């Protein structure tokens, strides 16, 4: 994944009832979790977490 890419984030991470689409705004290497991704959706909400919760579109 790369910054600017459209992805979906799992409801397990968001706590919402469905997958949320958004744009990747930041990718970083977390020494404890591995790769951590942050996205921003169309409503301006920001979600971030481990790479395993994100799927590219």
Backbone torsions as a table, in degrees:
resi	resn	phi	psi	omega
1	UNK	NA	155.5	179.6
2	UNK	-143.6	160.5	180.0
3	UNK	-58.4	135.7	-179.6
4	UNK	93.0	-11.2	-179.4
5	UNK	-75.3	142.9	175.7
6	UNK	-83.7	132.1	-179.2
7	UNK	-140.1	168.1	171.5
8	UNK	-113.0	145.4	177.7
9	UNK	-117.3	140.1	-174.8
10	UNK	-67.4	145.3	174.0
11	UNK	-61.8	-22.9	177.2
12	UNK	-61.3	-32.8	-179.5
13	UNK	-87.3	-41.0	-174.2
14	UNK	-81.5	-27.3	-175.2
15	UNK	80.8	4.7	178.4
16	UNK	-93.1	173.1	-175.6
17	UNK	-84.0	-7.4	-177.2
18	UNK	-145.8	167.4	177.3
19	UNK	-67.1	141.6	-179.4
20	UNK	-112.3	132.4	177.4
21	UNK	-93.5	146.7	177.4
22	UNK	-168.6	-179.4	179.1
23	UNK	-104.7	137.3	176.5
24	UNK	-68.2	124.4	179.3
25	UNK	-108.8	-19.3	179.9
26	UNK	-158.8	141.0	174.0
27	UNK	-130.4	131.3	178.3
28	UNK	-144.0	158.5	177.2
29	UNK	-94.7	112.2	177.8
30	UNK	-92.2	124.6	-176.4
31	UNK	-64.4	-17.2	-178.7
32	UNK	-101.1	-33.8	-175.2
33	UNK	-106.4	-16.8	-172.8
34	UNK	95.6	-141.0	-178.4
35	UNK	-77.2	129.4	-180.0
36	UNK	-117.0	133.2	-176.0
37	UNK	-119.3	141.0	174.2
38	UNK	-121.0	134.5	176.7
39	UNK	-126.3	160.1	174.5
40	UNK	-124.9	128.0	-178.9
41	UNK	-91.7	-179.1	-175.8
42	UNK	-68.1	-17.7	177.8
43	UNK	-92.1	0.5	179.0
44	UNK	88.3	3.5	178.7
45	UNK	-76.9	144.9	178.9
46	UNK	-114.3	130.5	177.1
47	UNK	-123.9	140.0	177.3
48	UNK	-144.4	151.6	179.6
49	UNK	174.2	-169.4	-178.8
50	UNK	-64.0	151.2	-177.6
51	UNK	-56.8	-29.8	-175.9
52	UNK	-63.8	-17.2	-179.3
53	UNK	-89.9	0.4	-175.3
54	UNK	-117.4	142.1	176.3
55	UNK	-128.2	132.7	176.0
56	UNK	-69.2	151.3	177.3
57	UNK	-90.8	NA	NA
